[in-house]
């Protein structure tokens, strides 16, 4: 049996081409999967950004002076009608 070098070379090149084709297919699938993951993460980012903005708006409304006044009146705090100034303590024994 005679070994033909051309045949061996052709089989080696065919094997290398097959391996490269398989690698190309695997990488294409991986890139496609990564693209889908990126799209999903982008959607989540948009939803979380919207939720963050909503919570910030809610915080601003809660902290606004008008809302604080309403909450204070609900809890029984009112504006004072008379202002009483507290001075230093009067001396214990006042000599006339």
Short mmCIF file of the C-alpha atoms (twelve columns), coordinates in Angstrom:
data_MODEL
# 
_entry.id   MODEL 
# 
loop_
_atom_site.group_PDB 
_atom_site.id 
_atom_site.type_symbol 
_atom_site.label_atom_id 
_atom_site.label_alt_id 
_atom_site.label_comp_id 
_atom_site.label_asym_id 
_atom_site.label_seq_id 
_atom_site.Cartn_x 
_atom_site.Cartn_y 
_atom_site.Cartn_z 
_atom_site.pdbx_PDB_model_num 
ATOM 1  C CA . UNK A 1  0.000   0.000  0.000  1 
ATOM 2  C CA . UNK A 2  1.372   3.292  -1.086 1 
ATOM 3  C CA . UNK A 3  0.827   6.426  1.049  1 
ATOM 4  C CA . UNK A 4  0.115   9.438  -1.070 1 
ATOM 5  C CA . UNK A 5  1.323   12.692 0.481  1 
ATOM 6  C CA . UNK A 6  -1.225  14.721 -1.479 1 
ATOM 7  C CA . UNK A 7  -4.073  12.719 0.029  1 
ATOM 8  C CA . UNK A 8  -2.703  13.165 3.545  1 
ATOM 9  C CA . UNK A 9  -2.303  16.900 2.960  1 
ATOM 10 C CA . UNK A 10 -5.858  17.117 1.631  1 
ATOM 11 C CA . UNK A 11 -7.227  15.270 4.678  1 
ATOM 12 C CA . UNK A 12 -5.297  17.586 7.021  1 
ATOM 13 C CA . UNK A 13 -6.590  20.695 5.213  1 
ATOM 14 C CA . UNK A 14 -10.119 19.277 5.219  1 
ATOM 15 C CA . UNK A 15 -9.849  18.599 8.967  1 
ATOM 16 C CA . UNK A 16 -8.556  22.115 9.663  1 
ATOM 17 C CA . UNK A 17 -11.372 23.627 7.573  1 
ATOM 18 C CA . UNK A 18 -13.908 21.516 9.457  1 
ATOM 19 C CA . UNK A 19 -12.545 22.638 12.828 1 
ATOM 20 C CA . UNK A 20 -12.582 26.275 11.711 1 
ATOM 21 C CA . UNK A 21 -16.175 25.915 10.464 1 
ATOM 22 C CA . UNK A 22 -17.286 24.444 13.802 1 
ATOM 23 C CA . UNK A 23 -15.500 27.208 15.718 1 
ATOM 24 C CA . UNK A 24 -17.144 29.823 13.477 1 
ATOM 25 C CA . UNK A 25 -20.593 28.346 14.128 1 
ATOM 26 C CA . UNK A 26 -20.012 28.206 17.886 1 
ATOM 27 C CA . UNK A 27 -18.819 31.817 17.976 1 
ATOM 28 C CA . UNK A 28 -21.795 32.965 15.893 1 
ATOM 29 C CA . UNK A 29 -24.188 31.298 18.332 1 
ATOM 30 C CA . UNK A 30 -22.330 32.860 21.263 1 
ATOM 31 C CA . UNK A 31 -22.509 36.335 19.737 1 
ATOM 32 C CA . UNK A 32 -26.227 35.891 19.049 1 
ATOM 33 C CA . UNK A 33 -26.829 34.848 22.633 1 
ATOM 34 C CA . UNK A 34 -24.823 37.792 23.917 1 
ATOM 35 C CA . UNK A 35 -26.903 40.125 21.753 1 
ATOM 36 C CA . UNK A 36 -30.109 38.755 23.257 1 
ATOM 37 C CA . UNK A 37 -28.718 39.175 26.774 1 
ATOM 38 C CA . UNK A 38 -27.703 42.757 26.015 1 
ATOM 39 C CA . UNK A 39 -31.210 43.519 24.714 1 
ATOM 40 C CA . UNK A 40 -32.766 42.036 27.856 1 
ATOM 41 C CA . UNK A 41 -30.421 44.006 30.123 1 
ATOM 42 C CA . UNK A 42 -31.196 47.192 28.194 1 
ATOM 43 C CA . UNK A 43 -34.920 46.636 28.801 1 
ATOM 44 C CA . UNK A 44 -34.260 46.081 32.511 1 
ATOM 45 C CA . UNK A 45 -32.140 49.241 32.607 1 
ATOM 46 C CA . UNK A 46 -34.979 51.244 31.067 1 
ATOM 47 C CA . UNK A 47 -37.502 49.857 33.553 1 
ATOM 48 C CA . UNK A 48 -35.208 50.529 36.513 1 
ATOM 49 C CA . UNK A 49 -34.480 54.067 35.289 1 
ATOM 50 C CA . UNK A 50 -38.214 54.767 35.012 1 
ATOM 51 C CA . UNK A 51 -38.788 53.364 38.500 1 
ATOM 52 C CA . UNK A 52 -35.915 55.462 39.880 1 
ATOM 53 C CA . UNK A 53 -37.370 58.619 38.333 1 
ATOM 54 C CA . UNK A 54 -40.796 57.778 39.756 1 
ATOM 55 C CA . UNK A 55 -39.345 57.249 43.233 1 
ATOM 56 C CA . UNK A 56 -37.379 60.500 43.017 1 
ATOM 57 C CA . UNK A 57 -40.541 62.386 42.045 1 
ATOM 58 C CA . UNK A 58 -42.407 60.765 44.908 1 
ATOM 59 C CA . UNK A 59 -39.609 61.756 47.300 1 
ATOM 60 C CA . UNK A 60 -39.704 65.357 46.109 1 
ATOM 61 C CA . UNK A 61 -43.479 65.461 46.620 1 
ATOM 62 C CA . UNK A 62 -43.132 63.962 50.089 1 
ATOM 63 C CA . UNK A 63 -40.441 66.398 51.160 1 
ATOM 64 C CA . UNK A 64 -42.095 69.506 49.686 1 
ATOM 65 C CA . UNK A 65 -43.215 72.135 52.180 1 
ATOM 66 C CA . UNK A 66 -46.874 71.832 51.261 1 
ATOM 67 C CA . UNK A 67 -46.893 68.107 51.907 1 
ATOM 68 C CA . UNK A 68 -45.020 68.579 55.185 1 
ATOM 69 C CA . UNK A 69 -47.624 71.109 56.312 1 
ATOM 70 C CA . UNK A 70 -50.467 68.716 55.441 1 
ATOM 71 C CA . UNK A 71 -48.779 65.803 57.206 1 
ATOM 72 C CA . UNK A 72 -48.045 67.996 60.228 1 
ATOM 73 C CA . UNK A 73 -51.658 69.108 60.532 1 
ATOM 74 C CA . UNK A 74 -52.772 65.471 60.216 1 
ATOM 75 C CA . UNK A 75 -50.506 64.622 63.136 1 
ATOM 76 C CA . UNK A 76 -51.858 67.511 65.243 1 
ATOM 77 C CA . UNK A 77 -49.141 70.088 64.723 1 
ATOM 78 C CA . UNK A 78 -50.508 73.581 64.076 1 
ATOM 79 C CA . UNK A 79 -49.121 77.069 63.673 1 
ATOM 80 C CA . UNK A 80 -48.827 78.873 66.992 1 
ATOM 81 C CA . UNK A 81 -51.395 81.567 67.694 1 
ATOM 82 C CA . UNK A 82 -49.410 83.270 70.453 1 
ATOM 83 C CA . UNK A 83 -45.673 83.545 70.628 1 
ATOM 84 C CA . UNK A 84 -44.252 83.255 74.119 1 
ATOM 85 C CA . UNK A 85 -40.710 84.396 74.667 1 
ATOM 86 C CA . UNK A 86 -38.884 82.695 77.489 1 
ATOM 87 C CA . UNK A 87 -36.431 84.899 79.357 1 
ATOM 88 C CA . UNK A 88 -33.764 84.102 81.859 1 
ATOM 89 C CA . UNK A 89 -34.920 82.820 85.218 1 
ATOM 90 C CA . UNK A 90 -36.035 85.511 87.619 1 
ATOM 91 C CA . UNK A 91 -33.790 85.966 90.631 1 
ATOM 92 C CA . UNK A 92 -34.814 83.971 93.658 1 
ATOM 93 C CA . UNK A 93 -34.703 86.763 96.121 1 
ATOM 94 C CA . UNK A 94 -35.399 90.168 94.683 1 
ATOM 95 C CA . UNK A 95 -34.240 92.948 96.994 1 
ATOM 96 C CA . UNK A 96 -36.164 96.158 96.462 1 
# 
